[in-house]
Amino acid sequence: MPTAGDLLAQKKSGGVITVAPDATVKDAARLMHDHRIGSLVVADGESLRGIFTERDVLWRVVAQGKDAASTTVGEVMTADVIVVRPDREVDEIEAIMREHRIRHVPVAADHGLLGVLSIGDLNAFRADADHQKVEYLTEYIYGRS
């Protein structure tokens, strides 16, 4: 079964995009927009402090009537971050995401943060695997090679 590390290796990503806890929500939202991503790892130097997601913007800023230009990421980020190791299997990661109702999970090893997997990454992996199975079965049934 493929692992978190396998999926990260397949991703076309320029690395992990981080934001400081004292950055404003407005600046963080712009950073997510510019990089077309749904989450940012909140880091203070080398230390993982939390994760800031689109949901945090919606639920903890907009819905609460806070000002995105003056609210800091540290005030509204998710501090209790679930992190997986690169050898964690995709099925396990999907179960973790379902159980905790999260859409993004950082992947880290002993030497540091390796990347972030999103529910979209897992869905794309599943769709590709399903497509390959369909092709294989079609070739098997119809004798194509």
PALORO-443296 format. One record per atom (N, C-alpha, C, CB): residue in three letters; x, y, z. Coordinates in steps of 0.02 Angstrom, whole numbers, padded with zeros to 5 digits, always signed. Glycine has a CB too. Layout:
BEGIN
ALAXYZ...
***
This chain:
BEGIN
MET+00042-00059+00000MET+00000+00000+00000MET+00044+00062+00000MET-00048+00000+00061PRO+00029+00111-00042PRO+00068+00173-00044PRO+00065+00212+00022PRO+00042+00218-00101THR+00116+00251+00033THR+00123+00287+00096THR+00120+00363+00085THR+00189+00269+00130ALA+00120+00400+00140ALA+00121+00473+00136ALA+00183+00496+00098ALA+00121+00504+00207GLY+00239+00464+00110GLY+00301+00482+00075GLY+00295+00471+00000GLY+00359+00442+00101ASP+00261+00416-00020ASP+00251+00403-00091ASP+00209+00458-00124ASP+00216+00335-00101LEU+00156+00479-00090LEU+00113+00532-00117LEU+00150+00598-00121LEU+00050+00539-00075LEU+00189+00614-00071LEU+00228+00676-00073LEU+00277+00676-00132LEU+00265+00687-00007ALA+00306+00618-00145ALA+00354+00613-00201ALA+00319+00624-00268ALA+00387+00544-00201GLN+00255+00607-00273GLN+00217+00616-00335GLN+00191+00688-00344GLN+00159+00568-00337LYS+00184+00725-00289LYS+00157+00792-00292LYS+00203+00838-00330LYS+00144+00819-00221LYS+00173+00882-00369LYS+00212+00933-00403LYS+00209+00996-00360LYS+00184+00948-00476SER+00254+00997-00311SER+00252+01051-00261SER+00321+01081-00253SER+00227+01024-00194GLY+00321+01145-00239GLY+00383+01180-00228GLY+00405+01178-00155GLY+00378+01250-00251GLY+00377+01134-00116GLY+00395+01130-00046GLY+00338+01152-00001GLY+00456+01170-00032VAL+00353+01157+00063VAL+00303+01176+00112VAL+00301+01252+00118VAL+00318+01144+00181ILE+00241+01279+00113ILE+00232+01351+00121ILE+00215+01364+00194ILE+00176+01379+00072THR+00254+01406+00226THR+00243+01420+00297THR+00224+01493+00307THR+00305+01402+00338VAL+00197+01506+00366VAL+00179+01574+00385VAL+00197+01581+00459VAL+00103+01591+00371ALA+00216+01641+00479ALA+00231+01654+00550ALA+00167+01665+00589ALA+00278+01714+00557PRO+00166+01649+00653PRO+00106+01659+00693PRO+00084+01732+00698PRO+00117+01632+00762ASP+00131+01778+00690ASP+00113+01849+00695ASP+00092+01880+00629ASP+00172+01887+00723ALA+00090+01841+00575ALA+00064+01866+00511ALA-00011+01878+00517ALA+00080+01815+00453THR-00036+01926+00478THR-00108+01938+00480THR-00145+01885+00439THR-00124+02009+00454VAL-00207+01875+00456VAL-00249+01828+00419VAL-00255+01851+00346VAL-00320+01823+00451LYS-00259+01916+00335LYS-00263+01942+00267LYS-00202+01921+00226LYS-00270+02019+00268ASP-00143+01930+00255ASP-00081+01911+00220ASP-00077+01836+00209ASP-00020+01935+00259ALA-00099+01797+00258ALA-00098+01724+00251ALA-00147+01701+00198ALA-00115+01691+00319ALA-00206+01732+00196ALA-00255+01714+00144ALA-00229+01731+00075ALA-00322+01751+00157ARG-00195+01787+00069ARG-00165+01805+00005ARG-00111+01755-00015ARG-00135+01877+00008LEU-00072+01733+00033LEU-00019+01683+00019LEU-00050+01617-00005LEU+00023+01671+00083MET-00104+01596+00028MET-00138+01534+00006MET-00166+01544-00065MET-00195+01516+00055HIS-00195+01602-00078HIS-00222+01616-00145HIS-00167+01614-00197HIS-00257+01685-00145ASP-00112+01648-00183ASP-00056+01652-00231ASP-00027+01584-00248ASP-00002+01698-00204HIS-00025+01540-00199HIS+00003+01473-00209HIS-00050+01420-00225HIS+00041+01452-00147ARG-00113+01441-00227ARG-00169+01397-00243ARG-00170+01336-00197ARG-00165+01374-00317ILE-00166+01350-00132ILE-00167+01298-00081ILE-00220+01314-00029ILE-00097+01289-00048GLY-00240+01263+00009GLY-00292+01272+00058GLY-00268+01275+00130GLY-00341+01218+00052SER-00202+01271+00140SER-00176+01275+00208SER-00104+01300+00208SER-00180+01206+00242LEU-00085+01326+00265LEU-00016+01347+00276LEU+00007+01316+00342LEU-00010+01425+00278VAL+00069+01294+00343VAL+00098+01272+00405VAL+00120+01334+00443VAL+00159+01222+00393VAL+00101+01338+00506VAL+00120+01395+00548VAL+00184+01375+00585VAL+00063+01416+00598ALA+00237+01412+00572ALA+00302+01394+00601ALA+00335+01455+00631ALA+00348+01363+00548ASP+00369+01444+00685ASP+00408+01495+00719ASP+00480+01471+00715ASP+00384+01506+00794GLY+00515+01492+00664GLY+00581+01464+00651GLY+00574+01393+00627GLY+00626+01466+00715GLU+00605+01346+00660GLU+00600+01275+00641GLU+00544+01239+00679GLU+00666+01240+00655SER+00510+01275+00722SER+00459+01244+00765SER+00389+01248+00735SER+00460+01277+00834LEU+00357+01191+00728LEU+00288+01188+00703LEU+00242+01212+00758LEU+00269+01115+00680ARG+00205+01266+00745ARG+00159+01295+00795ARG+00087+01277+00782ARG+00167+01370+00795GLY+00070+01263+00718GLY+00001+01247+00702GLY-00009+01243+00627GLY-00046+01299+00731ILE-00073+01242+00608ILE-00090+01242+00537ILE-00147+01293+00529ILE-00111+01170+00512PHE-00145+01329+00475PHE-00196+01380+00460PHE-00229+01360+00395PHE-00164+01452+00455THR-00294+01352+00397THR-00331+01325+00339THR-00387+01372+00317THR-00359+01257+00355GLU-00415+01357+00259GLU-00473+01394+00234GLU-00530+01392+00285GLU-00497+01365+00167ARG-00538+01336+00318ARG-00590+01329+00370ARG-00578+01378+00427ARG-00592+01258+00397ASP-00515+01387+00446ASP-00500+01435+00499ASP-00521+01505+00479ASP-00424+01434+00516VAL-00509+01523+00416VAL-00530+01589+00391VAL-00606+01595+00397VAL-00507+01599+00318LEU-00641+01545+00373LEU-00714+01547+00372LEU-00744+01546+00442LEU-00741+01489+00332TRP-00726+01496+00482TRP-00758+01485+00547TRP-00733+01532+00602TRP-00748+01415+00568ARG-00668+01547+00601ARG-00639+01583+00658ARG-00627+01657+00644ARG-00574+01552+00678VAL-00635+01677+00581VAL-00626+01748+00564VAL-00691+01776+00537VAL-00568+01757+00513VAL-00711+01755+00478VAL-00770+01782+00445VAL-00833+01772+00488VAL-00780+01750+00376ALA-00846+01711+00508ALA-00907+01696+00546ALA-00909+01731+00614ALA-00915+01621+00555GLN-00850+01746+00641GLN-00846+01780+00706GLN-00842+01856+00699GLN-00785+01754+00744GLY-00843+01881+00637GLY-00842+01953+00626GLY-00775+01986+00642GLY-00894+01986+00666LYS-00721+01948+00639LYS-00655+01976+00653LYS-00627+02010+00590LYS-00606+01921+00677ASP-00582+02056+00601ASP-00550+02093+00547ASP-00487+02054+00524ASP-00531+02165+00569ALA-00488+02032+00461ALA-00432+01993+00435ALA-00367+02032+00432ALA-00449+01967+00365ALA-00372+02098+00428ALA-00312+02140+00423ALA-00278+02150+00491ALA-00329+02207+00393SER-00315+02139+00546SER-00285+02149+00612SER-00281+02086+00654SER-00324+02202+00649THR-00315+02033+00633THR-00312+01969+00669THR-00250+01931+00647THR-00376+01927+00657THR-00213+01903+00694THR-00153+01865+00675THR-00171+01792+00665THR-00098+01873+00728VAL-00130+01759+00626VAL-00138+01688+00614VAL-00134+01649+00680VAL-00083+01662+00565GLY-00089+01669+00724GLY-00082+01635+00788GLY-00144+01636+00831GLY-00026+01667+00826GLU-00187+01687+00821GLU-00249+01692+00860GLU-00301+01642+00837GLU-00277+01762+00855VAL-00299+01622+00773VAL-00354+01582+00745VAL-00332+01516+00714VAL-00389+01622+00693MET-00267+01502+00715MET-00243+01440+00685MET-00266+01379+00726MET-00166+01440+00681THR-00260+01321+00696THR-00272+01259+00732THR-00205+01239+00763THR-00300+01202+00684ALA-00201+01242+00829ALA-00137+01229+00863ALA-00126+01155+00876ALA-00135+01267+00929ASP-00179+01118+00883ASP-00174+01046+00898ASP-00171+01008+00831ASP-00234+01021+00942VAL-00112+01006+00802VAL-00102+00979+00735VAL-00089+00904+00737VAL-00045+01015+00699ILE-00124+00868+00694ILE-00110+00797+00685ILE-00058+00791+00630ILE-00176+00756+00667VAL-00002+00760+00646VAL+00053+00752+00600VAL+00063+00678+00588VAL+00119+00785+00627VAL+00076+00659+00525VAL+00089+00588+00510VAL+00161+00580+00486VAL+00040+00562+00456ARG+00186+00520+00494ARG+00254+00504+00470ARG+00250+00483+00397ARG+00286+00447+00514PRO+00305+00487+00361PRO+00305+00470+00289PRO+00290+00396+00275PRO+00370+00488+00259ASP+00299+00352+00324ASP+00285+00281+00312ASP+00212+00263+00328ASP+00332+00239+00354ARG+00171+00311+00346ARG+00100+00298+00360ARG+00064+00283+00295ARG+00067+00359+00397GLU+00024+00230+00294GLU-00010+00210+00233GLU-00070+00256+00218GLU-00034+00138+00238VAL-00085+00262+00153VAL-00138+00306+00130VAL-00205+00289+00163VAL-00145+00301+00054ASP-00221+00225+00169ASP-00284+00206+00202ASP-00288+00232+00273ASP-00291+00130+00201GLU-00233+00230+00309GLU-00231+00254+00378GLU-00241+00330+00380GLU-00165+00235+00412ILE-00210+00365+00333ILE-00216+00438+00331ILE-00288+00457+00316ILE-00169+00467+00278GLU-00320+00422+00269GLU-00390+00436+00254GLU-00434+00426+00316GLU-00415+00391+00197ALA-00421+00373+00353ALA-00459+00359+00415ALA-00448+00414+00467ALA-00439+00291+00444ILE-00387+00438+00473ILE-00372+00492+00520ILE-00410+00555+00500ILE-00296+00506+00522MET-00409+00571+00435MET-00443+00631+00411MET-00519+00626+00424MET-00430+00641+00336ARG-00547+00568+00411ARG-00619+00559+00423ARG-00635+00565+00498ARG-00643+00490+00397GLU-00597+00530+00538GLU-00610+00529+00610GLU-00606+00599+00641GLU-00560+00483+00644HIS-00557+00638+00620HIS-00546+00704+00649HIS-00577+00761+00608HIS-00472+00716+00657ARG-00609+00743+00553ARG-00642+00791+00509ARG-00594+00847+00488ARG-00703+00821+00545ILE-00536+00826+00463ILE-00485+00873+00439ILE-00472+00861+00366ILE-00420+00868+00481ARG-00445+00911+00333ARG-00432+00907+00261ARG-00359+00912+00243ARG-00471+00960+00225HIS-00317+00928+00292HIS-00245+00937+00280HIS-00207+00905+00336HIS-00226+01012+00272VAL-00153+00870+00319VAL-00112+00838+00370VAL-00038+00846+00351VAL-00131+00763+00378PRO+00001+00878+00395PRO+00073+00883+00383PRO+00106+00814+00389PRO+00105+00932+00433VAL+00158+00805+00350VAL+00198+00743+00351VAL+00267+00763+00375VAL+00200+00708+00280ALA+00290+00729+00428ALA+00356+00746+00456ALA+00394+00683+00476ALA+00348+00792+00517ALA+00459+00688+00470ALA+00505+00636+00492ALA+00548+00665+00548ALA+00549+00608+00432ASP+00594+00625+00572ASP+00637+00649+00627ASP+00676+00711+00609ASP+00685+00593+00647HIS+00693+00718+00545HIS+00733+00775+00523HIS+00692+00836+00504HIS+00777+00755+00465GLY+00626+00832+00511GLY+00585+00892+00499GLY+00525+00879+00455GLY+00627+00944+00469LEU+00492+00934+00439LEU+00431+00934+00399LEU+00447+00918+00326LEU+00395+01001+00404LEU+00410+00871+00296LEU+00422+00851+00227LEU+00371+00880+00179LEU+00421+00775+00222GLY+00310+00892+00203GLY+00258+00918+00160GLY+00191+00915+00194GLY+00256+00879+00095VAL+00139+00931+00155VAL+00070+00928+00179VAL+00029+00890+00128VAL+00042+01000+00191LEU-00011+00844+00152LEU-00058+00808+00108LEU-00128+00835+00121LEU-00055+00731+00120SER-00165+00845+00067SER-00234+00868+00073SER-00281+00812+00053SER-00246+00931+00030ILE-00344+00820+00070ILE-00395+00772+00049ILE-00397+00768-00027ILE-00464+00790+00078GLY-00383+00824-00060GLY-00380+00825-00133GLY-00324+00781-00160GLY-00371+00895-00159ASP-00267+00782-00126ASP-00211+00738-00146ASP-00231+00665-00141ASP-00149+00752-00103LEU-00265+00648-00086LEU-00286+00578-00077LEU-00339+00559-00128LEU-00312+00568-00005ASN-00385+00604-00142ASN-00437+00590-00192ASN-00406+00580-00261ASN-00488+00647-00195ALA-00357+00622-00279ALA-00324+00615-00344ALA-00287+00548-00348ALA-00274+00673-00355PHE-00255+00528-00293PHE-00221+00464-00291PHE-00271+00407-00303PHE-00185+00454-00225ARG-00327+00410-00267ARG-00378+00357-00274ARG-00406+00356-00346ARG-00436+00369-00224ALA-00420+00414-00374ALA-00447+00416-00442ALA-00398+00386-00492ALA-00464+00489-00461ASP-00334+00402-00484ASP-00283+00375-00529ASP-00278+00299-00521ASP-00215+00408-00515ALA-00279+00275-00459ALA-00275+00203-00447ALA-00336+00167-00476ALA-00270+00189-00371ASP-00395+00197-00468ASP-00456+00168-00496ASP-00453+00166-00572ASP-00518+00207-00473HIS-00427+00219-00602HIS-00421+00222-00675HIS-00374+00167-00700HIS-00394+00291-00698GLN-00319+00156-00665GLN-00272+00104-00684GLN-00304+00035-00679GLN-00209+00107-00640LYS-00344+00024-00627LYS-00379-00040-00620LYS-00428-00052-00677LYS-00416-00043-00553VAL-00464+00000-00695VAL-00512-00006-00751VAL-00476-00023-00815VAL-00552+00060-00759GLU-00420+00011-00829GLU-00381-00004-00889GLU-00356-00076-00889GLU-00322+00044-00896TYR-00330-00098-00832TYR-00305-00166-00826TYR-00360-00217-00839TYR-00273-00178-00757LEU-00417-00207-00807LEU-00473-00254-00814LEU-00501-00253-00885LEU-00529-00237-00765THR-00504-00195-00916THR-00527-00190-00985THR-00481-00229-01031THR-00532-00116-01008GLU-00416-00221-01022GLU-00367-00258-01062GLU-00374-00333-01050GLU-00296-00234-01047TYR-00384-00352-00989TYR-00391-00423-00971TYR-00454-00453-01003TYR-00393-00431-00895ILE-00509-00417-00997ILE-00573-00443-01023ILE-00572-00447-01099ILE-00630-00399-00999TYR-00547-00395-01131TYR-00550-00392-01204TYR-00486-00415-01239TYR-00565-00321-01226GLY-00438-00437-01200GLY-00377-00466-01229GLY-00332-00415-01263GLY-00395-00518-01277ARG-00338-00352-01243ARG-00295-00299-01272ARG-00229-00298-01234ARG-00329-00229-01269SER-00176-00277-01270SER-00113-00269-01234SER-00080-00205-01251SER-00067-00326-01250
***
